[in-house]
Amino acid sequence: MHIHAGNRIIVSDKKIIGIFNTETIVMSELNKKFIDKIKPGDRTIIIDRTNNSLLTGVSPFTVVKRTELNCEFVWRRKNDSLL
């Protein structure tokens, strides 16, 4: 299956390791490699098996909704409670 990531970019779900919110990525210095690539307006970072990253202005929630994954996701911020 392929996922439309925005900006006319389509990615194979077989190559994706994770779809992350850029706000979350910048919270950790461990992600320095990815932080340096984030530009204003980038909302989602998609990381593949070869540790390459793809940035898009589309919300990560929208990108995940474009998949056909049949599992539950838990989205939360530090101070949000789980439902």
ZITA-V320810 format. One line per field, one symbol per residue. ss: DSSP state (H for helix, E for strand, C for the rest). psi: psi as a letter, one per 40 degrees, with the letter a starting at -180 (. if undefined). A space follows every 10 residues. Layout:
# ZITA-V320810
ss=???
psi=???
This chain:
# ZITA-V320810
ss=CEEEEECCEE EECCCEEEEE EHHHHCCCHH HHHHHCCCCC CCCEEEEECC CCEEEECCCH HHHHHCCCCC CCCCCCCCCC CCC
psi=iihheiffhh iheeehdihi hddddeehee fdddddehih ehdihhhade eiihiieiid dddddeifhf iiihhiidei ii.
